[in-house]
């Protein structure tokens, strides 16, 4: 597996533009940017549906049901200037599918991700209504990936691990329940991929094993609900 960087530049550009926009807006309002301060902490529970194109379209698991994974994140939110927030989070997700493979019986494929994310989020205060405030943002994450197989009729192979980088765009609505509690409905779209090596027997030379590298897409939406506690 490798570090993914190509589309990651897009997210960095969006983060810089958001920061510059808020800085200029603060100056226009004759308000200097305030000092950083811890705003809130919370938990996000959502559903992430990565593309997993190789597994769905090429691999021996192409007949399995890939329905996405529950994605849980704990986070800290830092107020930067005015309506601009930075968020640091640690998450966990695992997609599990099962299929019957020749010589191996019922086989479970477990794909696990542990993301460490940094987001920059801008609250659209002029568009607020009642206790609801929409927001937009972008972020990046360093993702630890693990691939594991569990066979019914054979010895389980060792898990394969690696890491990559993903980018994501964010849109959501924050609803204040009280001065200390809020609930968000948030949508993300993640983009990126990772590479994984596979041992494939050469059909023209039985017994000869070749190493084939496949690129596996992690593009996909994440929809979740977020619970916040203001500090």
C-alpha positions as CSV (number, residue, x, y, z in Angstrom):
1,X,0.0,0.0,0.0
2,X,1.2,3.5,-0.7
3,X,0.7,7.1,0.3
4,X,-1.9,8.8,-2.0
5,X,-1.1,12.4,-2.9
6,X,-2.5,13.4,-6.4
7,X,-6.0,14.6,-5.5
8,X,-4.9,15.6,-2.0
9,X,-3.6,18.9,-3.4
10,X,-7.2,19.9,-4.2
11,X,-8.2,19.6,-0.5
12,X,-5.2,21.6,0.6
13,X,-6.1,24.4,-1.9
14,X,-9.7,24.5,-0.5
15,X,-8.5,24.7,3.0
16,X,-6.2,27.6,2.2
17,X,-9.0,29.5,0.3
18,X,-11.4,29.1,3.3
19,X,-8.8,30.4,5.7
20,X,-7.9,33.4,3.5
21,X,-11.6,34.2,2.9
22,X,-12.3,34.3,6.6
23,X,-9.2,36.4,7.3
24,X,-10.2,39.0,4.7
25,X,-13.8,39.0,5.9
26,X,-12.6,39.6,9.5
27,X,-10.5,42.5,8.4
28,X,-13.3,44.0,6.4
29,X,-15.5,43.9,9.5
30,X,-12.7,45.6,11.4
31,X,-12.3,42.6,13.7
32,X,-8.9,41.2,14.2
33,X,-8.7,37.4,14.2
34,X,-9.1,36.1,17.7
35,X,-6.8,33.7,19.5
36,X,-7.4,30.0,19.1
37,X,-9.7,28.5,21.6
38,X,-11.1,25.0,22.2
39,X,-14.8,25.0,21.2
40,X,-16.3,21.6,21.6
41,X,-15.7,17.8,21.6
42,X,-17.9,15.0,20.4
43,X,-18.7,11.8,18.7
44,X,-19.8,11.2,15.1
45,X,-21.5,8.0,14.0
46,X,-22.1,7.5,10.3
47,X,-22.1,5.2,7.3
48,X,-19.2,5.2,4.8
49,X,-19.5,3.4,1.5
50,X,-16.1,3.2,-0.2
51,X,-15.9,2.2,-3.9
52,X,-13.7,-0.9,-3.4
53,X,-13.8,-1.3,-7.1
54,X,-11.2,-4.0,-7.4
55,X,-13.0,-6.2,-4.8
56,X,-16.4,-5.6,-6.4
57,X,-15.5,-6.0,-10.0
58,X,-12.4,-8.1,-10.4
59,X,-11.7,-10.2,-7.3
60,X,-13.2,-13.5,-6.2
61,X,-15.5,-11.5,-4.0
62,X,-17.3,-9.8,-6.9
63,X,-20.5,-11.6,-6.1
64,X,-20.5,-10.6,-2.5
65,X,-22.7,-7.8,-1.0
66,X,-20.6,-4.7,-0.4
67,X,-22.9,-2.4,1.5
68,X,-20.5,0.0,3.3
69,X,-19.4,0.2,6.9
70,X,-20.3,1.9,10.1
71,X,-17.8,4.7,10.7
72,X,-17.2,6.2,14.2
73,X,-15.1,9.2,15.0
74,X,-14.2,11.1,18.2
75,X,-13.1,14.7,17.7
76,X,-11.9,18.0,19.2
77,X,-13.1,21.3,17.6
78,X,-10.9,24.4,17.7
79,X,-12.3,27.8,17.0
80,X,-9.7,29.6,14.8
81,X,-11.1,33.0,13.8
82,X,-14.8,34.1,13.8
83,X,-16.8,31.3,12.1
84,X,-13.8,29.3,11.0
85,X,-13.2,26.1,12.9
86,X,-10.5,23.4,12.8
87,X,-11.3,19.8,13.8
88,X,-9.0,16.9,14.6
89,X,-10.5,13.4,14.8
90,X,-9.7,9.8,15.2
91,X,-12.0,7.2,13.6
92,X,-12.6,3.5,12.9
93,X,-14.5,1.7,10.2
94,X,-14.7,-1.9,9.0
95,X,-16.4,-3.4,6.0
96,X,-17.1,-7.1,6.2
97,X,-18.4,-9.3,3.3
98,X,-18.7,-13.1,2.9
99,X,-18.5,-15.3,-0.1
100,X,-18.0,-19.0,-0.9
101,X,-14.6,-19.6,-2.5
102,X,-13.5,-22.8,-4.1
103,X,-11.1,-24.8,-1.9
104,X,-11.6,-22.3,1.0
105,X,-15.3,-22.6,1.8
106,X,-17.2,-19.6,3.3
107,X,-14.6,-16.8,3.4
108,X,-14.9,-13.5,5.3
109,X,-13.1,-10.4,3.8
110,X,-12.5,-7.7,6.5
111,X,-11.3,-4.3,5.3
112,X,-10.5,-2.0,8.3
113,X,-9.6,1.7,8.3
114,X,-8.3,3.9,11.1
115,X,-8.3,7.5,9.9
116,X,-6.6,10.5,11.6
117,X,-8.3,13.5,10.1
118,X,-7.9,17.3,10.1
119,X,-10.8,19.5,8.8
120,X,-11.3,23.2,8.2
121,X,-15.0,24.1,8.5
122,X,-16.6,27.5,7.8
123,X,-20.0,28.2,9.4
124,X,-22.4,30.1,7.1
125,X,-23.8,32.4,9.8
126,X,-25.7,34.6,7.3
127,X,-27.7,31.6,6.2
128,X,-28.6,30.5,9.8
129,X,-32.3,29.9,10.6
130,X,-33.7,29.4,14.0
131,X,-31.1,27.3,15.9
132,X,-29.7,25.7,12.7
133,X,-26.5,26.8,11.0
134,X,-25.2,25.3,7.8
135,X,-21.5,24.8,7.2
136,X,-19.0,23.8,4.5
137,X,-15.5,22.6,4.7
138,X,-12.7,20.3,3.5
139,X,-10.2,18.0,5.1
140,X,-7.6,15.4,4.8
141,X,-6.9,12.2,6.6
142,X,-4.0,9.8,7.1
143,X,-5.5,6.3,6.9
144,X,-4.2,3.1,8.3
145,X,-5.6,0.2,6.3
146,X,-5.8,-3.5,7.2
147,X,-6.9,-6.3,4.9
148,X,-7.8,-9.7,6.5
149,X,-9.2,-13.0,5.3
150,X,-10.9,-15.7,7.4
151,X,-11.3,-19.1,5.7
152,X,-13.7,-21.9,6.6
153,X,-11.6,-24.8,5.2
154,X,-8.0,-23.5,5.3
155,X,-5.5,-21.7,7.5
156,X,-6.1,-17.9,7.7
157,X,-3.3,-15.9,6.1
158,X,-1.6,-13.1,7.9
159,X,-3.3,-9.7,7.8
160,X,-1.9,-7.1,5.4
161,X,-1.5,-3.6,6.6
162,X,-0.5,-0.3,5.1
163,X,-1.4,3.4,4.9
164,X,-2.5,6.1,2.5
165,X,-3.9,9.6,2.5
166,X,-7.4,10.6,1.5
167,X,-9.1,14.0,1.0
168,X,-12.8,14.8,1.7
169,X,-15.3,17.6,1.2
170,X,-17.8,18.4,4.0
171,X,-21.3,19.9,4.2
172,X,-23.7,19.9,7.1
173,X,-26.1,21.5,9.5
174,X,-25.5,22.3,13.2
175,X,-28.6,22.4,15.4
176,X,-28.1,23.9,18.9
177,X,-30.1,22.0,21.5
178,X,-28.9,24.2,24.4
179,X,-25.9,26.4,25.2
180,X,-23.7,23.3,25.7
181,X,-25.2,20.6,23.3
182,X,-25.7,20.4,19.6
183,X,-26.4,17.8,16.9
184,X,-25.1,17.9,13.4
185,X,-26.2,16.2,10.2
186,X,-23.1,15.9,8.1
187,X,-22.3,14.6,4.6
188,X,-18.8,14.0,3.3
189,X,-17.4,12.7,0.1
190,X,-14.0,11.0,0.4
191,X,-11.6,10.5,-2.5
192,X,-8.4,8.5,-2.7
193,X,-7.0,5.0,-3.1
194,X,-4.4,2.6,-2.0
195,X,-2.2,-0.1,-3.7
196,X,-2.1,-3.7,-2.6
197,X,0.1,-6.6,-3.8
198,X,-1.4,-10.0,-4.5
199,X,0.3,-13.4,-5.2
200,X,-1.2,-14.8,-8.4
201,X,-0.3,-18.2,-9.9
202,X,0.9,-18.0,-13.5
203,X,-1.7,-20.0,-15.6
204,X,1.0,-20.7,-18.2
205,X,3.5,-22.0,-15.6
206,X,1.8,-23.9,-12.8
207,X,3.6,-23.4,-9.5
208,X,5.1,-20.1,-10.5
209,X,3.8,-17.2,-8.4
210,X,3.7,-13.7,-9.7
211,X,3.2,-10.5,-7.6
212,X,0.4,-8.3,-9.1
213,X,-0.2,-4.8,-7.7
214,X,-3.8,-3.5,-7.8
215,X,-5.1,0.0,-7.2
216,X,-8.2,0.0,-5.0
217,X,-10.4,3.0,-4.8
218,X,-11.7,4.4,-1.5
219,X,-13.9,7.1,-3.2
220,X,-17.3,7.3,-1.6
221,X,-19.8,9.2,0.5
222,X,-20.1,9.2,4.3
223,X,-23.3,10.4,6.0
224,X,-23.6,10.7,9.7
225,X,-24.9,12.3,12.8
226,X,-22.6,14.2,15.2
227,X,-23.1,14.9,18.9
228,X,-21.2,17.9,20.3
229,X,-20.5,19.2,23.8
230,X,-19.3,22.8,24.1
231,X,-16.5,23.3,26.5
